[in-house]
Amino acid sequence: MEIEEVIANIGIEGTRFIEEHVDPQFQALLHLYEHMSDKTVFIPLVTANALVSYQLSGKGEDWWWEFARWFSEHPVDNIYGAYKLFLPESKTNRRITNVKLKRLERAEPFLMSMNAKEYYNNMAALQHDLAKTLGTQRNAKTVVFAVKMFGYAMRIATGEFRPYPMEIPIPVDSRIQRLTERLGQDDPILFWQGVAEETGVPPLHIDSILWPAMSGNPEVQEKIRRAFGQAGEELIRFLSP
């Protein structure tokens, strides 16, 4: 079975199930939302955290849970000031913290003033405006990942599910790069865009299928098996190194 067939078998609704019931990042955001005293800062805070989710010193899943637990206990007056306290204490995001703090300082005015409802209706516009704010490429990994996490946060805050736009590419981290190379491809963005168009599952949702299944977490993989049966087994087998 080819990867395109595996993804097509799961489809958009199956991907939504993985995102909301399997992905540890979504579960961490649920925890944060339920425990925040001031929920008005939830959307910009989650988006900000995605913008500094690179060159981690631990697993991404652990980083998002560390973030959720810390901000569940610490009210946010301003994002930059909160991260000046949080990052020095972090166990999973210790690298180049000064660079990340400068990025947050630059992004905060935009994040705190953005119209989240309008951007949820047009997430490609959010991709464009985030990149412009940061002075980086639209397809930069942290930019497209921030759009994905913004979508998660909006889904939690509003209860509304909106599929990601087909034109926003997959975030290319080390897991996606290695998998793409193992499949005999050398351009992850181009390859997964083609898979998206063939299966009808947008690249950011494909990321949600691939990332948990490649985590190596037995509990996460068992949830996928129970939810999708043979299709889940095929997915895990296909993605195992």
Sine and cosine of phi, psi and omega as CSV:
sin_phi,cos_phi,sin_psi,cos_psi,sin_omega,cos_omega
0.00,0.00,0.74,-0.68,0.00,-1.00
-0.99,0.11,0.35,-0.94,-0.03,-1.00
-0.88,0.48,-0.56,0.83,0.02,-1.00
-0.88,0.48,-0.65,0.76,0.00,-1.00
-0.93,0.36,-0.63,0.78,0.02,-1.00
-0.88,0.48,-0.72,0.69,-0.02,-1.00
-0.92,0.38,-0.65,0.76,0.03,-1.00
-0.88,0.48,-0.61,0.79,0.01,-1.00
-0.91,0.42,-0.55,0.84,0.03,-1.00
-0.98,0.21,-0.71,0.70,0.10,-0.99
0.93,0.37,-0.03,-1.00,-0.05,-1.00
-0.90,0.43,-0.73,0.69,-0.05,-1.00
-0.92,0.39,-0.60,0.80,0.08,-1.00
-0.91,0.42,-0.62,0.79,0.04,-1.00
-0.90,0.43,-0.65,0.76,0.04,-1.00
-0.87,0.50,-0.65,0.76,0.03,-1.00
-0.88,0.48,-0.71,0.70,0.01,-1.00
-0.87,0.50,-0.71,0.70,-0.03,-1.00
-0.87,0.49,-0.73,0.69,-0.16,-0.99
-1.00,0.05,-0.34,0.94,-0.09,-1.00
-0.83,-0.56,-0.18,0.98,-0.06,-1.00
-0.86,-0.50,-0.70,0.71,-0.10,-0.99
-0.89,0.46,0.88,-0.47,0.01,-1.00
-0.87,0.50,-0.47,0.88,0.01,-1.00
-0.91,0.41,-0.67,0.75,0.03,-1.00
-0.91,0.42,-0.66,0.75,0.01,-1.00
-0.90,0.44,-0.61,0.79,0.04,-1.00
-0.90,0.44,-0.65,0.76,0.01,-1.00
-0.93,0.37,-0.60,0.80,0.09,-1.00
-0.86,0.52,-0.71,0.71,0.02,-1.00
-0.86,0.51,-0.72,0.70,-0.01,-1.00
-0.88,0.47,-0.74,0.67,-0.06,-1.00
-0.87,0.49,-0.64,0.76,-0.03,-1.00
-0.93,0.36,-0.43,0.90,-0.11,-0.99
-0.95,-0.31,-0.08,1.00,0.00,-1.00
-0.96,0.28,0.70,-0.72,0.07,-1.00
-0.98,0.21,-0.56,0.83,0.01,-1.00
-0.89,-0.46,0.99,-0.11,-0.09,-1.00
-0.97,0.22,-0.16,0.99,-0.01,-1.00
-0.92,0.39,-0.38,0.93,-0.03,-1.00
-1.00,-0.08,-0.01,1.00,-0.08,-1.00
-0.85,0.52,-0.78,0.63,-0.08,-1.00
-0.90,0.45,-0.80,0.59,0.02,-1.00
-0.89,0.46,-0.55,0.84,-0.01,-1.00
-0.92,0.38,-0.70,0.72,0.02,-1.00
-0.89,0.45,-0.68,0.73,0.01,-1.00
-0.90,0.44,-0.66,0.75,0.04,-1.00
-0.88,0.48,-0.68,0.74,-0.03,-1.00
-0.89,0.46,-0.59,0.80,0.04,-1.00
-0.90,0.44,-0.54,0.84,-0.03,-1.00
-0.94,0.35,-0.29,0.96,0.05,-1.00
-0.91,-0.41,0.32,0.95,0.01,-1.00
-1.00,-0.04,0.92,0.39,0.04,-1.00
-0.50,-0.87,0.35,-0.94,-0.08,-1.00
0.72,0.69,0.79,0.62,-0.01,-1.00
-0.96,0.27,0.37,-0.93,0.07,-1.00
-0.97,-0.26,0.22,0.98,0.07,-1.00
-0.45,-0.89,-0.07,-1.00,0.02,-1.00
-0.94,0.34,0.55,-0.83,0.01,-1.00
-0.85,0.53,-0.63,0.78,0.02,-1.00
-0.87,0.49,-0.68,0.73,-0.01,-1.00
-0.92,0.38,-0.61,0.79,0.02,-1.00
-0.88,0.48,-0.71,0.71,-0.04,-1.00
-0.93,0.36,-0.52,0.86,0.09,-1.00
-0.96,0.29,-0.59,0.80,0.06,-1.00
-0.89,0.46,-0.70,0.71,0.06,-1.00
-0.84,0.54,-0.75,0.66,-0.06,-1.00
-0.89,0.45,-0.68,0.73,-0.03,-1.00
-0.93,0.36,-0.66,0.75,-0.03,-1.00
-0.90,0.44,-0.74,0.67,-0.06,-1.00
-0.98,0.21,-0.23,0.97,0.16,-0.99
-0.93,0.36,-0.41,0.91,-0.09,-1.00
-0.95,-0.31,-0.16,0.99,-0.07,-1.00
-0.81,-0.58,0.93,-0.37,0.06,-1.00
-0.87,0.49,0.49,-0.87,-0.06,-1.00
-0.94,-0.34,0.92,-0.38,0.15,-0.99
-0.99,0.11,-0.71,0.71,0.15,-0.99
-0.52,-0.85,0.52,-0.86,-0.15,-0.99
-0.91,0.42,-0.75,0.66,-0.03,-1.00
-0.85,0.53,-0.73,0.69,0.00,-1.00
-0.89,0.45,-0.62,0.79,0.02,-1.00
-0.91,0.43,-0.66,0.75,-0.02,-1.00
-0.95,0.30,-0.41,0.91,0.11,-0.99
-0.89,0.45,-0.45,0.89,0.08,-1.00
-1.00,0.03,-0.64,0.77,-0.13,-0.99
-0.96,0.28,-0.77,0.64,-0.11,-0.99
-0.87,0.49,-0.65,0.76,0.04,-1.00
-0.89,0.46,-0.39,0.92,0.02,-1.00
-1.00,-0.02,-0.24,0.97,-0.14,-0.99
-0.91,0.41,0.62,-0.79,0.08,-1.00
-0.99,-0.12,-0.34,0.94,-0.11,-0.99
-0.91,-0.41,0.01,1.00,0.03,-1.00
-0.60,-0.80,0.95,0.32,-0.12,-0.99
-0.98,-0.20,-0.18,0.98,-0.15,-0.99
-1.00,0.02,0.55,-0.84,0.06,-1.00
0.60,0.80,0.76,0.65,-0.05,-1.00
-0.90,0.44,-0.53,0.85,0.03,-1.00
-0.90,0.44,-0.63,0.77,0.04,-1.00
-0.91,0.42,-0.66,0.75,-0.02,-1.00
-0.93,0.38,-0.61,0.79,0.04,-1.00
-0.90,0.43,-0.64,0.77,0.04,-1.00
-0.90,0.44,-0.60,0.80,0.04,-1.00
-0.90,0.43,-0.68,0.74,0.03,-1.00
-0.91,0.41,-0.63,0.77,0.02,-1.00
-0.88,0.47,-0.62,0.79,0.01,-1.00
-0.95,0.31,-0.60,0.80,-0.10,-1.00
-0.99,0.11,-0.42,0.91,-0.17,-0.99
-0.83,0.55,-0.72,0.69,0.00,-1.00
-0.84,0.54,-0.66,0.75,0.04,-1.00
-0.91,0.41,-0.74,0.68,-0.07,-1.00
-0.88,0.47,-0.65,0.76,-0.07,-1.00
-0.98,0.22,-0.28,0.96,-0.02,-1.00
-0.94,-0.33,-0.08,1.00,-0.09,-1.00
-0.93,0.37,0.52,-0.85,0.08,-1.00
-1.00,0.03,0.99,-0.11,-0.13,-0.99
-0.89,0.46,-0.61,0.80,-0.02,-1.00
-0.90,0.45,-0.69,0.72,0.02,-1.00
-0.91,0.42,-0.66,0.75,0.01,-1.00
-0.93,0.36,-0.49,0.87,0.06,-1.00
-0.93,0.37,-0.48,0.88,0.09,-1.00
-0.98,0.21,-0.33,0.95,-0.05,-1.00
-0.56,-0.83,0.98,0.22,-0.07,-1.00
-0.95,0.32,-0.37,0.93,0.11,-0.99
-0.91,0.42,-0.55,0.83,0.06,-1.00
-0.92,0.40,-0.61,0.79,0.06,-1.00
-0.89,0.45,-0.68,0.74,0.05,-1.00
-0.83,0.55,-0.74,0.68,-0.01,-1.00
-0.89,0.46,-0.72,0.69,-0.12,-0.99
-0.96,0.26,-0.55,0.83,0.10,-1.00
-0.89,0.45,-0.72,0.69,0.00,-1.00
-0.88,0.48,-0.66,0.75,0.02,-1.00
-0.90,0.44,-0.67,0.74,0.01,-1.00
-0.88,0.48,-0.65,0.76,-0.06,-1.00
-1.00,0.03,-0.19,0.98,-0.03,-1.00
0.93,0.36,0.65,0.76,-0.03,-1.00
-0.74,-0.68,-0.02,-1.00,-0.04,-1.00
-0.97,0.24,0.54,-0.84,-0.01,-1.00
-0.87,0.49,-0.54,0.84,-0.06,-1.00
-1.00,-0.09,0.21,0.98,0.06,-1.00
-0.85,0.53,0.61,-0.80,-0.11,-0.99
-0.82,0.58,-0.74,0.67,-0.06,-1.00
-0.94,0.35,-0.48,0.88,0.03,-1.00
-0.93,0.37,-0.78,0.63,-0.03,-1.00
-0.94,0.35,-0.54,0.84,0.07,-1.00
-0.92,0.39,-0.61,0.79,0.04,-1.00
-0.89,0.46,-0.61,0.79,0.06,-1.00
-0.89,0.45,-0.66,0.75,0.02,-1.00
-0.88,0.48,-0.73,0.68,-0.04,-1.00
-0.94,0.33,-0.53,0.85,0.16,-0.99
-0.85,0.53,-0.70,0.71,0.03,-1.00
-0.88,0.47,-0.68,0.74,0.08,-1.00
-0.85,0.53,-0.76,0.66,-0.07,-1.00
-0.89,0.46,-0.67,0.75,0.02,-1.00
-0.91,0.41,-0.61,0.79,0.03,-1.00
-0.89,0.46,-0.67,0.75,0.02,-1.00
-0.92,0.38,-0.69,0.72,-0.09,-1.00
-0.96,0.29,-0.54,0.84,-0.09,-1.00
-0.96,-0.27,-0.34,0.94,-0.09,-1.00
0.97,0.23,0.15,0.99,-0.02,-1.00
-0.96,-0.29,0.72,-0.69,0.06,-1.00
-0.99,-0.16,0.81,-0.58,0.09,-1.00
-0.79,-0.61,0.84,-0.54,0.03,-1.00
-0.88,0.48,0.51,-0.86,0.06,-1.00
-0.95,0.31,0.49,-0.87,0.03,-1.00
-0.89,0.45,0.59,-0.81,-0.02,-1.00
-0.90,0.44,-0.47,0.88,-0.12,-0.99
-0.99,0.14,-0.18,0.98,0.02,-1.00
-0.99,0.10,0.83,-0.56,-0.14,-0.99
-0.98,0.22,0.19,-0.98,0.05,-1.00
-0.94,0.35,0.62,-0.78,0.10,-0.99
-0.95,0.31,0.83,-0.56,-0.09,-1.00
-1.00,-0.07,0.99,-0.13,0.13,-0.99
-0.97,-0.26,-0.13,-0.99,-0.10,-1.00
-0.90,0.43,-0.58,0.81,0.02,-1.00
-0.90,0.44,-0.73,0.68,-0.03,-1.00
-0.92,0.39,-0.62,0.78,0.02,-1.00
-0.88,0.47,-0.73,0.69,-0.01,-1.00
-0.90,0.43,-0.67,0.74,0.01,-1.00
-0.90,0.44,-0.69,0.72,-0.01,-1.00
-0.87,0.49,-0.69,0.72,0.02,-1.00
-0.91,0.42,-0.61,0.79,0.02,-1.00
-0.91,0.42,-0.47,0.88,0.04,-1.00
-0.99,0.10,0.09,1.00,0.07,-1.00
0.99,0.14,0.36,0.93,-0.02,-1.00
-0.90,-0.44,0.47,-0.88,-0.04,-1.00
-0.88,-0.47,-0.01,1.00,0.02,-1.00
-0.79,-0.61,1.00,-0.07,-0.08,-1.00
-0.86,0.52,-0.68,0.74,-0.05,-1.00
-0.90,0.44,-0.73,0.69,-0.02,-1.00
-0.91,0.41,-0.69,0.73,-0.05,-1.00
-0.90,0.44,-0.76,0.65,-0.08,-1.00
-0.96,0.28,-0.40,0.92,0.13,-0.99
-0.91,0.42,-0.65,0.76,0.05,-1.00
-0.90,0.43,-0.66,0.75,0.05,-1.00
-0.88,0.47,-0.66,0.75,0.00,-1.00
-0.87,0.49,-0.72,0.69,-0.03,-1.00
-0.92,0.40,-0.57,0.82,0.00,-1.00
-0.95,0.30,-0.57,0.82,-0.10,-1.00
-0.99,-0.14,-0.31,0.95,-0.08,-1.00
0.99,0.17,0.17,0.99,0.02,-1.00
-0.96,-0.27,0.92,-0.40,-0.06,-1.00
-0.85,0.52,0.46,-0.89,-0.09,-1.00
-0.82,0.57,-0.63,0.77,0.00,-1.00
-0.92,0.40,-0.51,0.86,0.09,-1.00
-0.97,0.24,-0.58,0.82,0.10,-0.99
-0.85,0.52,-0.65,0.76,0.06,-1.00
-0.83,0.56,-0.62,0.79,0.00,-1.00
-0.94,0.35,-0.46,0.89,0.08,-1.00
-0.97,0.26,-0.72,0.69,-0.13,-0.99
-0.96,0.29,-0.71,0.70,-0.21,-0.98
-0.89,0.45,-0.78,0.63,0.02,-1.00
-0.90,0.43,-0.62,0.78,-0.04,-1.00
-0.91,0.41,-0.45,0.89,0.02,-1.00
-1.00,-0.02,0.03,1.00,-0.12,-0.99
-0.93,0.37,-0.39,0.92,-0.08,-1.00
0.98,0.20,0.05,1.00,0.01,-1.00
-0.99,0.17,0.92,-0.40,-0.06,-1.00
-0.86,0.51,-0.59,0.80,-0.01,-1.00
-0.91,0.41,-0.68,0.73,0.03,-1.00
-0.90,0.44,-0.71,0.71,-0.01,-1.00
-0.90,0.43,-0.59,0.80,0.02,-1.00
-0.92,0.40,-0.60,0.80,0.07,-1.00
-0.88,0.48,-0.63,0.77,0.01,-1.00
-0.92,0.39,-0.67,0.74,0.03,-1.00
-0.87,0.48,-0.72,0.70,-0.03,-1.00
-0.91,0.42,-0.60,0.80,-0.06,-1.00
-0.97,0.25,-0.58,0.82,-0.18,-0.98
-0.86,-0.51,-0.01,1.00,0.06,-1.00
0.86,0.51,-0.80,-0.60,-0.06,-1.00
-0.89,0.45,-0.61,0.79,0.01,-1.00
-0.90,0.44,-0.62,0.79,0.05,-1.00
-0.92,0.38,-0.64,0.76,0.04,-1.00
-0.89,0.46,-0.67,0.74,0.03,-1.00
-0.89,0.45,-0.66,0.75,-0.01,-1.00
-0.88,0.48,-0.75,0.66,-0.03,-1.00
-0.91,0.41,-0.67,0.75,0.01,-1.00
-0.89,0.46,-0.66,0.75,-0.05,-1.00
-0.92,0.40,-0.58,0.81,-0.10,-1.00
-1.00,-0.03,-0.11,0.99,0.03,-1.00
-0.94,0.34,0.66,-0.75,-0.03,-1.00
-0.87,0.50,0.00,0.00,0.00,0.00
